[in-house]
Every structure is written in structure tokens, then in C-alpha cells.
Amino acid sequence: MVWHVFTDALGNPDVTQGAFAAPQAGTIEIPDAQYASLRAALPAPPTPDWDGFNAYILTNVGFQSAMELAPTALSVALPSAYRDVAGAIASNDTGKVLLFSTIWEGICTAGSTATAQRDTWANKAAEFNLPPELVAVVRG
């Protein structure tokens, strides 16, 4: 059996075991005997630093300004949830992007957050190794 290593559009490896009639473009064929040692040599993906991003965003002056404008607008739609931005960010660790997205969009809309500011926050989220779907929400 041969292992085939593909990469997706972002360059992330997608490893598939199987026999293919002809190698596909962008694949590397690796015999079983060599796969285990190669896999062990690959660096582990970076661990998301949820606490680091929480600390950054909750002390960011631009975010604090948006939060000051958000309570009135969000308290009607999201009674107490808008206060738990840190909890919403942490909830993404278990795949609950919708909660974070709802709170984040509400805060950014109520605070009239500029695109440039959201880009800055998104770049910072990426630096903290947060998942791409969360970074996309932050970016807007």
C-alpha cells in the first residue's frame, strides 16, 4: 500500500492511503515503511492560544470602545450573552462558531467598527493560531 500526500488550497496536508492507477498532480507517493518515520518528523500544528487572544481583545482600546456602544443595542437581542465575549471565544474551541459570530457581529455593528480595525483584530487572531473560521468571523 502507498500513502499519497495531497495539499488543499491552503497548503494543509491531506494524507490518503490507497492504490491509485496514476498519481494525481501535487501528490507524493510514500511506501508504508517510510510513512511512519516521515509522519513523526512533521511538526505538530500550532495550538490555538485562546487565553492570549482573549487577553489581547479584551484590553484593546478599539474593542473597548465598541463594547461601550454595544450593551444597549445587544441587550435587547442577546440579554446577557453580549457580556461574555471571552466565553464566546472559548466556545469556538468546541466548534460553536455561531455563538461567537452572533455576539461579535452585534458588537462590531453597534460600535460601527471600521474594516481596518477588524482586519487588525483578525490578523492578531491568526497570530494566536485561532481556527480559520474564527479569524474569518473576526474579519467580517
Phi, psi and omega in degrees: 000146181240141175267136177245127180253115178255165170234143177277187184298336180266001180087007178283139181288144175229107186261130181229135176261135178164169177256127180243143181301318178216139179301141178276156179301138178081016180251158174235127177269129182229119177297153181311316185299330182266342186298314184300315181290325178293315181299320180293333182279343181289140178291148177290147177297149182295145179277132178299136179259078182299316182296321179297316179293319177304311181299318179297307188290323182286346176251001180286128183300318179296320179291321178299321178297316179296320180296327179294328180273341187283325189307315182295313182293321185273336184296333177287314184279324184229075190328293179243354185296328184298337181284342187259057179297317180299318178295322179294321178295313181296330181295340178292339177297337178250016173086018182263062183294330182299316179301310180299315182301316181297313181293314183299312181298321178298316180295313182294323179291312181297325181271005182047049183291129181289151179302319180298321179293318179295323176298318178299313180296320180295318178298322178292319177300320178295321178298329178274011176062032178285154183301147182303327180292328177287318179301321178297320178296315180300318181292326177090000000 
